[in-house]
Amino acid sequence: MTFPEEPGTRAPGADAAVLTIDLDALGANWRLLRDRSRDGACAAVVKANAYGTGIERAVPALAAAGCRTFFVAQVSEGRRVRRVDPAAEIYLLDGLLPGGAGELVAANLRPVLGSADEVREWVEACGGTALPAALHVDTGMNRLGVPVEEALALRAEGAFAALGDMLLMTHLVVAEDAGHPINARQAAAFRALMRAFPGARTSFSNSSGGFLPDAPACDLARPGYSLYGGNPTPGRENPMRPVVRLEATILQVRDVPAGAGAGYGTHWSAPGPRRLATLALGYADGYPRAAGGTDAKIRAGTPFGQALVGGVRCAFAGVLSMDLTILDVTEAPADAARRGGTAVMIGDGLEIDEVGMRAGTIGYEILTGLGDRYRRVYVGDGTGTATGTATGTGG
């Protein structure tokens, strides 16, 4: 993925790290998921500041691509979505906190109800007006949601009769592993629920769920991670376009002899004469400290962080500091591995899933942890027809 340089706005030395967000790729990913889904419509999960890309920029781009329904986790996120898309359907995944119904009604947010107490409180707060909500039935996660048997009993009691437009949903446990037996159990349980709730709209598939061969056809898919470039089919080629690209500036380059250490604790030592570059990016920017390169990891064959300098993969040398990362740039072109040069931390083939793996975590955590010290550059508008770039904080 190649991004055009923003003309006339980037002064030399002005930015230590730049996060470029391709809104056209975001819109294209949503359209791909919509088109391949067997469901009637496709929502977008934009919690955690739209997975680090910025609610205020991501939501309008997704709306321009055709998205009309959004899922967030918290009320504050829902309010932000409402400000930029007044007509959207917005569901609150964390459900209804005690005493919180009035705030949701005022903000025109729809709770994802996950217990009998939440259902009763929402019905009471609506005061006889049938306001829309979602019902989360737990088919195996054991986290949030009404257990299947309890949901069926409440249905028989008529507990949901006073709800307005109801979305029946569940949450998948291991959808990224298509062969895991729990997927079939959850699909069977949800089909039974669909029969028991004939008037409700339904939602089963998350990002990976849309690729399960036995997923029931429902009314609404709700992808999240894959929208932002994450691979919904691990082990296979990623069908999604990359959305984020992160570059850090090289502050200093130095040559060190064999045996020299690098970084706090000298957990890395040079195997021979090496050239090291120090980058203006660290764990305070949301890049995990655990991505650091150490002698122990090298001996154990454990993956650790890499970045691209002049198109060459360069390994992290030592643990990350709060604001700095050291790279072994011995093999990188000298004209790229220089003071003022850049290292690509995410992008250009270094996909978000690999970045997460090399940090001992997952791509979700990398995305949602993207710090606020980056200068954010936005490309496109979600439709694929815009030209040029724009800057902004992204919320």
C-alpha positions in Angstrom: 0.0 0.0 0.0 1.5 3.3 -1.1 0.3 6.6 0.3 1.0 10.0 -1.3 3.0 12.5 0.7 0.8 15.3 2.1 1.9 18.3 0.1 3.2 21.4 1.8 2.3 20.5 5.4 5.1 18.3 6.7 8.0 20.4 7.8 11.3 18.5 8.2 11.6 17.3 11.8 8.0 18.2 12.7 6.8 14.7 13.4 8.5 11.9 15.2 6.0 9.3 14.0 3.2 9.4 11.5 0.1 7.2 11.4 -1.5 7.1 8.0 -5.1 5.9 7.8 -6.6 4.9 4.5 -10.3 5.6 4.7 -10.9 4.3 1.2 -9.4 0.9 2.2 -11.7 1.0 5.2 -14.8 1.6 3.0 -13.6 -1.1 0.6 -13.3 -3.6 3.4 -16.8 -2.8 4.6 -18.2 -3.3 1.1 -16.3 -6.6 0.6 -17.8 -7.9 3.9 -21.2 -6.7 3.0 -21.1 -8.3 -0.4 -19.8 -11.7 0.7 -22.2 -11.8 3.7 -25.3 -14.0 3.5 -26.9 -11.6 6.0 -29.3 -8.9 4.9 -27.2 -5.9 6.0 -23.8 -5.1 7.4 -23.0 -3.0 10.4 -19.6 -1.8 11.6 -18.0 -2.1 15.1 -16.3 1.2 15.9 -15.6 0.8 19.6 -12.2 1.7 21.0 -12.0 4.9 18.9 -12.8 2.8 15.8 -10.0 0.4 16.6 -7.5 3.3 17.0 -8.3 5.0 13.6 -10.6 7.7 15.0 -14.4 7.6 15.4 -14.8 11.1 13.9 -13.1 10.1 10.7 -13.9 6.4 10.4 -17.7 6.7 11.0 -18.3 9.2 8.2 -16.2 7.1 5.8 -18.1 4.0 6.7 -21.4 5.9 6.3 -20.2 7.1 2.9 -19.5 3.5 1.9 -23.1 2.6 2.9 -23.0 1.6 6.5 -26.1 2.6 8.6 -25.6 0.6 11.8 -22.7 0.9 14.3 -21.7 -0.9 17.5 -19.8 0.7 20.3 -18.9 -0.5 23.8 -19.5 2.6 26.0 -21.9 5.5 26.1 -19.2 8.1 25.5 -18.4 6.3 22.2 -22.0 6.2 21.3 -22.3 10.0 21.8 -19.3 10.6 19.5 -20.9 8.4 16.8 -24.2 10.2 17.2 -22.5 13.6 16.7 -21.0 12.7 13.3 -23.9 10.5 12.1 -27.2 11.7 13.5 -29.3 9.2 11.5 -27.3 6.0 12.5 -28.6 3.1 14.5 -26.1 2.8 17.4 -25.9 -0.2 19.7 -24.1 -0.3 23.0 -22.4 -3.6 23.5 -21.7 -3.1 27.2 -25.5 -3.1 27.8 -27.4 -1.2 30.4 -25.7 -0.1 33.6 -27.9 0.3 36.6 -29.7 3.7 36.4 -28.3 4.4 32.9 -31.5 4.0 30.8 -32.3 7.7 30.8 -29.0 8.6 29.4 -29.3 6.1 26.6 -32.8 7.3 25.7 -31.7 10.9 25.6 -28.7 10.1 23.4 -30.8 7.8 21.1 -28.6 4.8 21.8 -29.8 1.2 21.8 -28.6 -1.1 24.6 -27.5 -4.6 24.0 -29.4 -6.2 26.9 -27.5 -9.0 28.6 -29.6 -10.0 31.6 -33.2 -10.2 32.8 -32.5 -7.3 35.1 -31.4 -5.1 32.2 -34.5 -6.1 30.2 -36.8 -5.2 33.0 -35.0 -1.9 33.7 -35.1 -0.9 30.0 -38.8 -1.7 29.7 -39.6 0.3 32.8 -37.5 3.3 31.7 -39.2 3.3 28.3 -42.5 4.1 30.2 -44.8 2.3 27.8 -43.0 3.4 24.6 -41.6 0.4 22.8 -38.0 1.6 22.2 -35.6 -0.6 20.2 -32.9 -2.7 21.8 -30.8 -5.8 21.2 -30.9 -9.0 23.3 -27.6 -10.7 23.7 -28.0 -14.4 24.3 -24.9 -16.3 25.5 -24.4 -19.4 23.5 -20.9 -20.3 24.9 -18.8 -17.3 25.7 -19.8 -17.2 29.4 -19.0 -13.5 29.6 -22.0 -11.3 29.0 -25.5 -12.2 27.8 -28.6 -14.1 28.9 -28.1 -17.9 29.0 -30.1 -19.7 26.3 -32.4 -21.5 28.8 -33.2 -18.2 30.6 -33.8 -16.4 27.4 -36.4 -19.0 26.4 -38.0 -18.9 29.8 -38.3 -15.1 29.7 -39.7 -15.3 26.2 -42.4 -17.7 27.4 -43.2 -15.3 30.2 -43.7 -12.4 27.7 -40.8 -10.4 29.2 -39.8 -9.0 25.8 -43.3 -8.1 24.6 -42.8 -4.4 25.6 -39.6 -4.1 23.7 -39.6 -2.3 20.3 -37.6 -3.4 17.3 -35.5 -6.1 18.8 -32.2 -7.4 17.5 -31.4 -11.0 18.7 -27.6 -11.6 18.8 -24.9 -13.7 20.2 -21.1 -13.5 20.4 -18.8 -16.1 18.8 -16.0 -17.7 20.8 -13.6 -19.2 18.2 -14.8 -18.0 14.8 -11.3 -17.5 13.6 -10.8 -21.3 13.8 -13.4 -22.5 11.3 -13.0 -26.2 12.3 -13.5 -25.7 16.1 -16.5 -27.7 17.3 -17.9 -24.8 19.3 -18.8 -22.9 16.1 -21.3 -25.7 15.1 -22.7 -25.7 18.7 -23.2 -22.0 18.7 -24.8 -22.0 15.2 -27.2 -24.8 16.2 -28.1 -22.9 19.4 -28.7 -19.7 17.5 -30.9 -21.4 14.9 -33.1 -22.6 17.8 -33.3 -19.1 19.1 -34.2 -17.8 15.7 -37.2 -20.2 15.7 -38.2 -19.2 19.2 -38.0 -15.4 18.4 -39.7 -15.3 15.0 -40.3 -11.6 15.0 -36.8 -10.5 16.0 -34.1 -9.3 13.6 -31.0 -11.4 14.1 -27.2 -11.0 14.1 -24.7 -13.9 14.4 -21.5 -13.1 12.5 -18.5 -11.0 13.5 -15.5 -10.5 11.3 -14.5 -14.2 11.2 -18.1 -15.4 11.5 -18.8 -14.2 8.1 -16.4 -16.8 6.7 -17.8 -19.8 8.6 -19.5 -22.2 6.2 -22.2 -23.1 8.6 -23.1 -19.6 9.9 -26.8 -19.1 9.9 -28.1 -16.4 7.5 -29.3 -13.5 9.6 -30.4 -9.9 9.2 -27.2 -8.1 10.2 -23.5 -8.9 10.2 -21.3 -6.9 12.6 -17.6 -7.0 11.6 -15.0 -5.2 13.6 -11.3 -6.1 13.3 -11.4 -7.1 9.7 -12.7 -3.7 8.7 -9.4 -2.2 9.8 -7.2 -4.7 7.9 -7.0 -7.6 10.3 -7.2 -11.1 8.8 -10.5 -12.8 9.5 -9.2 -16.1 8.2 -5.9 -16.8 10.0 -3.6 -19.2 8.2 -5.0 -18.1 4.8 -4.4 -15.1 2.6 -5.8 -11.9 4.1 -8.7 -10.8 1.9 -8.8 -7.3 3.6 -6.9 -4.2 2.5 -4.5 -2.7 5.0 -5.9 0.4 6.6 -3.1 1.7 8.8 0.6 2.5 8.1 2.9 3.6 10.9 6.3 5.3 10.3 8.8 6.4 12.9 11.7 8.8 12.4 15.3 7.7 12.9 16.9 10.0 15.5 20.5 8.6 15.5 22.6 5.9 13.9 25.8 4.4 15.4 28.2 1.5 14.9 28.9 -0.8 17.8 31.5 -3.6 18.2 30.8 -7.3 18.8 29.5 -7.9 22.3 28.2 -4.4 22.8 24.8 -4.2 24.6 21.8 -2.1 23.6 18.9 -0.6 25.7 18.0 -0.9 29.3 19.4 -4.0 31.1 21.6 -4.9 28.1 19.3 -7.8 27.2 20.7 -7.7 23.7 24.3 -8.0 22.7 25.8 -7.5 19.2 26.7 -10.8 17.6 29.4 -9.0 15.6 30.0 -5.4 14.4 26.5 -3.9 14.0 24.9 -0.6 13.0 22.1 0.5 15.2 19.4 3.1 14.6 17.3 4.7 17.4 13.7 5.5 16.5 11.4 8.2 18.0 8.7 5.7 19.1 8.2 3.6 22.3 5.7 1.9 24.5 4.2 5.3 25.4 3.0 5.4 21.8 1.2 2.1 22.3 3.8 -0.1 20.7 4.2 -3.0 23.2 7.4 -3.2 25.2 7.2 -7.0 24.8 8.2 -6.6 21.1 11.8 -6.0 22.1 14.6 -8.2 20.8 16.7 -10.0 23.4 19.4 -12.6 23.4 17.0 -15.0 25.3 14.5 -14.7 22.5 17.1 -15.3 19.9 18.4 -18.4 21.6 14.8 -19.7 22.1 13.8 -18.9 18.5 11.0 -16.7 19.8 9.7 -14.1 17.3 10.3 -10.4 18.2 9.7 -7.0 16.6 10.9 -6.0 13.2 10.6 -2.8 11.1 11.3 -1.9 7.5 14.1 0.5 6.6 14.6 1.0 2.9 12.4 -2.0 2.3 14.7 -4.3 4.4 13.4 -6.0 7.5 15.4 -4.9 10.5 15.2 -6.6 13.9 14.6 -4.8 17.2 17.7 -4.7 19.4 17.0 -4.6 23.1 13.8 -3.8 25.0 11.7 -0.8 24.0 12.0 2.3 26.1 9.1 4.7 26.8 9.9 6.9 23.8 12.5 5.0 21.9 13.2 1.8 19.9 16.5 0.5 18.7 16.8 -1.4 15.4 19.7 -3.4 14.0 20.0 -1.7 10.6 23.2 -3.3 9.5 21.7 -4.8 6.4 19.6 -1.8 5.5 20.7 0.6 2.7 22.9 3.4 4.1 20.8 6.1 2.4 17.7 4.9 4.2 19.3 4.0 7.6 20.3 7.6 8.4 19.4 10.4 10.8 16.1 11.7 9.6 15.2 8.6 7.7 12.1 6.6 8.5 11.3 3.0 9.6 7.9 1.5 8.8 6.5 -0.2 11.9 3.2 -1.2 10.3 2.6 -1.5 6.6 4.3 -2.3 3.3 3.8 -6.0 3.9 4.3 -5.9 7.7 0.7 -6.6 8.5 -1.0 -5.8 11.7 -1.4 -9.5 12.6 2.3 -10.2 12.3 3.1 -7.1 14.3 0.9 -8.4 17.1 2.4 -11.9 16.9 5.9 -10.5 17.1 4.9 -8.5 20.2 3.5 -11.6 21.9 -0.1 -10.3 21.5 -2.8 -9.9 18.8 -3.4 -7.3 16.1 -6.5 -6.1 18.0 -4.3 -4.9 20.8 -1.9 -3.2 18.5 -4.7 -1.3 16.7 -6.6 -0.2 19.8 -3.4 0.9 21.5 -2.3 3.2 18.8 -1.2 6.3 20.8 -2.2 9.9 20.5 1.2 11.3 19.9 1.3 10.3 16.3 0.4 12.8 13.6 -2.6 11.2 11.9 -2.9 11.5 8.1 -6.1 10.5 6.5 -6.4 9.3 2.9 -9.6 9.3 1.0 -13.2 9.4 2.3 -14.4 5.8 2.2 -15.9 5.9 -1.3 -12.7 5.4 -3.2 -13.4 8.6 -5.3 -11.6 11.2 -3.2 -8.1 12.5 -3.9 -5.4 13.9 -1.7 -4.9 13.6 2.0 -6.1 15.3 5.2 -4.8 15.5 8.7 -6.5 15.4 12.0 -6.4 13.9 15.5 -9.1 11.4 14.8 -10.6 12.0 18.2 
